[in-house]
């Protein structure tokens, strides 16, 4: 009996040592994290990022974190260091990405609420257990490029069976309710940027000198296991037959095209392409789509007020892209669709001035 009690005391001491060691280690702040060579670069980037006032523990957890997996992971990393088995750079596991997602909500409540009620919050079970999709198209590793880019493995490790008959199940059931496009899909937290309070005076800055996009915008490339900043992402060449479609210079939409891209033929509307042609050709995706929720309800009225010269209430029109029968598809609508009797000639600048 005495031996059992001693064994239990030793076991409890070992378990308690893990969070205690974490507490002692984390008391050193970011400098303590940077002692490990693979953490030097992330810490250095964090020190000039938008999040530099938020300590490491605010996003990554600390000794008071209740999740036992967190402490076991730290213990495993310590063991790896002792054995000299250390990766060249630190990488977040899928479980870490989902944990950080909840911590994003603490500071970015409005953005999180918009994202969580939009299409990018779709769950693993909705994407990979879709009977209509799976019965007509084969699941493949490339699906994970946009849906589940943080998943550690291939499609065979995620779904079974890989055929068109089903029934399909997730091999890791715990992923069922997890989002396939979390915050870290499009945002890199350690990317250089200004603090929020320093942006409060931006309204007094001339429009052409204001920030075009947040430096954190970046696409997570699962092949490199690293975020690629928007400034390095290209906007593709899209064609309508042999004609090159006019593309918006908005660099933010280069991020959209990482998933909503045409096929190798570069033809508009092929694959998952949504590039507008017709009267809306050349405008940015984000001119109409809310950046987190992707809603478009107010976008038409922004440029076409109800009391416009033509007298048409564009908000009553069926402008959806999703329905093939839409007579005013926002991505393809042309002048002749609203002017069946002929398109009015353009007024010259001289004539317009003389009428005033």
C-alpha positions as CSV (number, residue, x, y, z in Angstrom):
1,X,0.0,0.0,0.0
2,X,2.8,2.4,0.9
3,X,4.5,1.7,-2.5
4,X,1.3,2.5,-4.3
5,X,1.0,5.8,-2.4
6,X,4.6,6.7,-3.2
7,X,4.0,5.9,-6.9
8,X,0.9,8.0,-7.0
9,X,2.8,11.0,-5.4
10,X,5.6,10.6,-7.9
11,X,3.1,10.4,-10.8
12,X,1.3,13.6,-9.6
13,X,4.6,15.4,-9.1
14,X,5.7,14.6,-12.7
15,X,2.3,15.7,-14.1
16,X,2.5,19.0,-12.1
17,X,6.1,19.6,-13.2
18,X,5.0,20.1,-16.8
19,X,2.8,23.2,-16.3
20,X,5.2,24.4,-13.6
21,X,8.1,24.2,-16.0
22,X,6.0,26.0,-18.6
23,X,5.3,28.8,-16.1
24,X,8.9,29.3,-15.2
25,X,10.0,29.2,-18.9
26,X,7.2,31.5,-20.0
27,X,7.9,34.1,-17.3
28,X,10.9,35.1,-19.5
29,X,8.5,36.4,-22.1
30,X,9.3,36.4,-25.8
31,X,13.0,36.4,-25.1
32,X,12.6,33.0,-23.4
33,X,10.8,31.6,-26.5
34,X,13.6,32.9,-28.7
35,X,16.2,30.9,-26.9
36,X,15.3,27.9,-29.1
37,X,16.9,28.5,-32.5
38,X,13.9,27.5,-34.5
39,X,11.8,30.2,-32.7
40,X,14.3,33.1,-33.3
41,X,12.8,34.1,-36.7
42,X,9.1,33.9,-35.7
43,X,9.8,36.0,-32.5
44,X,11.8,38.6,-34.5
45,X,9.0,38.9,-37.0
46,X,6.4,39.2,-34.2
47,X,8.3,42.1,-32.7
48,X,7.6,44.3,-35.7
49,X,4.1,42.9,-36.4
50,X,0.6,44.3,-35.7
51,X,0.4,41.9,-32.8
52,X,3.6,42.9,-31.1
53,X,1.8,44.1,-28.0
54,X,0.1,40.7,-27.5
55,X,2.4,38.3,-25.8
56,X,3.1,34.9,-27.1
57,X,0.8,33.3,-24.5
58,X,-2.1,35.3,-25.7
59,X,-2.3,33.3,-28.9
60,X,-0.3,30.2,-28.2
61,X,-1.4,29.4,-24.6
62,X,0.5,29.3,-21.3
63,X,0.9,27.3,-18.1
64,X,-2.8,28.0,-17.2
65,X,-4.1,26.5,-20.4
66,X,-6.5,23.7,-19.5
67,X,-6.0,21.6,-22.6
68,X,-3.7,18.7,-21.5
69,X,-2.6,18.2,-25.1
70,X,-0.9,21.6,-25.0
71,X,1.3,20.7,-22.1
72,X,2.1,17.2,-23.5
73,X,3.1,18.9,-26.8
74,X,5.5,21.2,-24.9
75,X,6.9,18.2,-23.0
76,X,7.5,16.4,-26.3
77,X,9.3,19.4,-27.7
78,X,11.6,19.5,-24.7
79,X,12.3,15.8,-25.2
80,X,13.1,16.4,-28.9
81,X,15.6,19.1,-27.9
82,X,17.3,16.8,-25.4
83,X,17.7,14.2,-28.2
84,X,18.8,16.7,-30.8
85,X,15.8,16.0,-32.9
86,X,14.8,19.6,-33.7
87,X,13.1,20.9,-36.8
88,X,14.6,23.8,-38.7
89,X,11.5,25.9,-38.1
90,X,8.5,25.7,-35.8
91,X,5.2,24.7,-37.5
92,X,1.7,24.8,-36.2
93,X,-0.2,21.5,-36.1
94,X,-3.9,21.5,-37.1
95,X,-5.0,21.4,-33.5
96,X,-2.9,24.5,-32.8
97,X,-4.5,26.3,-35.7
98,X,-8.0,25.6,-34.4
99,X,-6.9,26.7,-30.9
100,X,-5.6,30.0,-32.2
101,X,-8.9,30.5,-34.1
102,X,-10.8,30.8,-30.9
103,X,-8.2,33.3,-29.6
104,X,-8.6,35.5,-32.7
105,X,-12.2,36.0,-31.6
106,X,-11.1,37.7,-28.3
107,X,-9.8,40.7,-30.1
108,X,-11.4,40.6,-33.5
109,X,-15.0,40.0,-32.5
110,X,-16.7,41.7,-35.4
111,X,-14.5,40.1,-38.0
112,X,-14.9,36.7,-36.4
113,X,-18.7,37.1,-36.3
114,X,-18.8,38.0,-40.0
115,X,-16.5,35.1,-41.0
116,X,-18.4,32.6,-38.8
117,X,-21.7,33.4,-40.6
118,X,-20.2,33.3,-44.1
119,X,-19.3,30.6,-46.6
120,X,-15.6,30.5,-45.5
121,X,-16.6,29.0,-42.2
122,X,-17.8,25.8,-43.8
123,X,-16.9,22.6,-41.9
124,X,-15.0,19.5,-42.9
125,X,-18.1,17.3,-42.9
126,X,-19.9,19.7,-45.3
127,X,-17.0,19.7,-47.8
128,X,-15.7,16.2,-47.7
129,X,-19.0,14.3,-47.0
130,X,-21.0,16.1,-49.7
131,X,-22.9,13.3,-51.4
132,X,-23.7,15.3,-54.5
133,X,-20.1,16.3,-55.1
134,X,-18.5,13.0,-54.1
135,X,-20.8,11.0,-56.4
136,X,-19.8,13.0,-59.4
137,X,-16.2,14.0,-58.8
138,X,-13.2,12.1,-57.2
139,X,-11.7,13.5,-54.0
140,X,-8.0,14.2,-54.4
141,X,-5.1,15.8,-52.6
142,X,-5.5,19.1,-54.5
143,X,-8.9,19.5,-52.7
144,X,-6.8,20.3,-49.5
145,X,-5.1,23.2,-51.3
146,X,-8.2,25.4,-50.5
147,X,-10.2,23.2,-48.2
148,X,-8.1,22.0,-45.3
149,X,-4.7,23.4,-46.1
150,X,-3.6,23.0,-42.5
151,X,-4.5,19.3,-42.5
152,X,-1.4,17.2,-41.8
153,X,-1.7,14.4,-44.4
154,X,-3.2,13.6,-47.8
155,X,-6.8,13.0,-48.8
156,X,-6.4,9.2,-48.0
157,X,-5.7,10.2,-44.4
158,X,-8.9,12.2,-44.2
159,X,-11.8,10.5,-46.1
160,X,-12.7,6.9,-46.9
161,X,-13.6,5.4,-49.3
162,X,-12.1,7.3,-52.2
163,X,-14.7,6.4,-54.8
164,X,-18.0,7.7,-56.2
165,X,-20.2,5.3,-54.3
166,X,-19.7,6.0,-50.6
167,X,-21.0,6.2,-48.0
168,X,-18.2,8.5,-47.0
169,X,-16.8,9.1,-43.5
170,X,-14.0,11.2,-42.0
171,X,-11.1,9.0,-40.7
172,X,-10.6,11.7,-38.0
173,X,-14.0,12.2,-36.6
174,X,-12.9,15.1,-34.4
175,X,-12.4,17.3,-37.6
176,X,-16.1,17.0,-38.5
177,X,-17.2,20.4,-37.0
178,X,-13.9,22.2,-37.6
179,X,-13.7,24.9,-40.3
180,X,-11.7,24.1,-43.5
181,X,-10.8,27.8,-44.0
182,X,-9.7,29.2,-40.6
183,X,-8.3,32.7,-40.1
184,X,-4.7,31.5,-40.8
185,X,-5.7,30.6,-44.3
186,X,-5.7,34.2,-45.4
187,X,-3.8,36.0,-42.5
188,X,-0.2,35.7,-41.3
189,X,-0.1,37.0,-37.7
190,X,3.6,37.6,-37.6
191,X,3.7,39.8,-40.7
192,X,5.1,43.3,-40.3
193,X,2.4,46.0,-39.7
194,X,1.4,49.0,-37.7
195,X,-0.5,48.9,-34.4
196,X,-4.2,49.6,-34.5
197,X,-4.0,52.8,-32.5
198,X,-1.6,54.2,-35.1
199,X,-4.2,53.6,-37.8
200,X,-6.8,55.8,-36.1
201,X,-5.5,58.9,-37.9
202,X,-5.7,57.2,-41.3
203,X,-8.9,59.1,-42.1
204,X,-6.9,62.3,-42.2
205,X,-4.5,60.8,-44.7
206,X,-5.1,61.5,-48.4
207,X,-6.9,58.6,-50.1
208,X,-4.1,57.7,-52.5
209,X,-1.7,57.5,-49.5
210,X,-3.8,55.3,-47.4
211,X,-3.0,51.6,-46.8
212,X,-4.2,49.4,-49.7
213,X,-4.4,46.2,-47.7
214,X,-3.4,44.8,-44.4
215,X,0.2,43.4,-44.4
216,X,-1.1,40.3,-42.7
217,X,-2.9,39.2,-45.8
218,X,-1.2,36.0,-47.0
219,X,-2.2,32.7,-48.5
220,X,-1.1,29.6,-46.6
221,X,0.6,27.3,-49.0
222,X,0.4,23.7,-47.7
223,X,3.2,22.6,-49.9
224,X,5.7,25.0,-48.3
225,X,3.8,25.0,-45.0
226,X,4.2,28.7,-44.9
227,X,2.1,31.9,-45.7
228,X,2.8,33.7,-48.9
229,X,2.2,37.4,-48.6
230,X,-0.3,39.1,-51.0
231,X,2.4,41.3,-52.4
232,X,4.0,38.2,-53.9
233,X,0.9,36.6,-55.3
234,X,0.1,37.1,-59.0
235,X,-3.2,38.1,-60.5
236,X,-3.8,35.6,-63.4
237,X,-4.4,36.3,-67.1
238,X,-8.0,35.4,-67.8
239,X,-9.4,35.2,-71.4
240,X,-12.8,35.3,-73.0
241,X,-12.1,33.3,-76.1
242,X,-8.9,34.9,-77.5
243,X,-9.6,38.3,-75.8
244,X,-7.8,39.1,-72.6
245,X,-10.2,40.1,-69.9
246,X,-9.4,43.4,-68.2
247,X,-8.4,42.7,-64.6
248,X,-8.6,44.9,-61.6
249,X,-5.2,46.0,-60.2
250,X,-6.5,45.5,-56.6
251,X,-3.7,43.3,-55.1
252,X,-6.1,41.8,-52.5
253,X,-7.9,39.8,-55.1
254,X,-4.7,37.9,-55.9
255,X,-5.6,36.1,-52.6
256,X,-9.1,35.2,-54.0
257,X,-7.6,33.8,-57.1
258,X,-5.6,31.2,-55.2
259,X,-8.9,29.2,-54.9
260,X,-11.3,30.9,-57.3
261,X,-9.1,30.4,-60.4
262,X,-9.8,29.4,-64.0
263,X,-8.5,26.1,-65.4
264,X,-5.2,25.8,-67.3
265,X,-7.0,27.1,-70.4
266,X,-7.4,30.5,-68.6
267,X,-10.9,30.8,-69.9
268,X,-13.3,33.0,-67.8
269,X,-15.8,31.1,-65.7
270,X,-13.9,27.8,-66.1
271,X,-13.0,25.9,-62.9
272,X,-13.9,28.1,-60.0
273,X,-13.3,31.4,-61.7
274,X,-15.6,34.3,-61.0
275,X,-13.9,37.1,-63.0
276,X,-16.6,39.6,-64.1
277,X,-17.1,40.5,-67.8
278,X,-19.6,42.9,-69.4
279,X,-20.2,46.3,-67.7
280,X,-18.5,45.2,-64.5
281,X,-15.3,44.0,-66.1
282,X,-12.2,45.3,-64.4
283,X,-13.7,45.9,-60.9
284,X,-12.3,44.1,-57.9
285,X,-13.8,41.1,-56.1
286,X,-13.9,43.2,-53.0
287,X,-15.8,46.0,-54.6
288,X,-18.9,43.9,-54.2
289,X,-18.0,41.1,-51.7
290,X,-17.7,41.8,-48.0
291,X,-14.1,40.7,-47.1
292,X,-15.1,38.4,-44.3
293,X,-18.7,37.4,-44.8
294,X,-18.7,37.7,-48.6
295,X,-22.2,39.2,-48.6
296,X,-23.1,41.5,-51.5
297,X,-26.5,42.9,-50.4
298,X,-25.4,46.6,-50.3
299,X,-22.9,46.5,-53.1
300,X,-25.3,47.4,-56.0
301,X,-26.8,50.4,-54.3
302,X,-23.3,51.8,-53.6
303,X,-22.8,52.6,-57.3
304,X,-26.4,52.5,-58.5
305,X,-28.6,54.5,-56.1
306,X,-32.3,53.9,-56.3
307,X,-32.9,57.5,-57.5
308,X,-30.4,57.2,-60.4
309,X,-30.9,58.7,-63.8
310,X,-32.2,55.5,-65.3
311,X,-34.9,55.1,-62.7
312,X,-34.2,51.4,-62.2
313,X,-34.1,50.0,-58.7
314,X,-31.2,47.6,-59.2
315,X,-31.7,46.0,-55.8
316,X,-34.9,44.4,-57.0
317,X,-33.1,42.6,-59.9
318,X,-31.9,39.0,-59.9
319,X,-28.2,39.5,-60.1
320,X,-27.0,36.3,-58.6
321,X,-24.1,34.4,-60.2
322,X,-25.2,31.1,-58.6
323,X,-28.4,30.7,-60.8
324,X,-27.8,30.1,-64.5
325,X,-31.2,31.6,-65.4
326,X,-30.5,34.9,-63.8
327,X,-31.2,37.6,-66.4
328,X,-28.9,40.2,-64.8
329,X,-26.0,38.0,-63.6
330,X,-23.7,40.5,-61.9
331,X,-20.6,38.8,-63.5
332,X,-21.9,38.8,-67.1
333,X,-24.6,41.5,-67.3
334,X,-24.1,43.8,-70.4
335,X,-25.5,47.2,-71.3
336,X,-28.0,45.6,-73.8
337,X,-29.6,43.6,-71.0
338,X,-31.0,46.8,-69.5
339,X,-31.3,48.7,-72.8
340,X,-33.0,46.4,-75.2
341,X,-34.0,49.3,-77.6
342,X,-30.4,50.2,-78.0
343,X,-27.5,51.5,-76.0
344,X,-27.5,55.3,-75.5
345,X,-24.5,57.0,-77.1
346,X,-21.8,58.3,-74.8
347,X,-22.0,62.0,-74.1
348,X,-18.8,63.9,-74.9
349,X,-17.1,65.7,-72.0
350,X,-17.7,69.1,-73.8
351,X,-21.4,68.4,-74.3
352,X,-21.8,67.4,-70.6
353,X,-20.2,70.6,-69.4
354,X,-22.3,72.8,-71.7
355,X,-25.5,71.3,-70.3
356,X,-24.6,72.5,-66.8
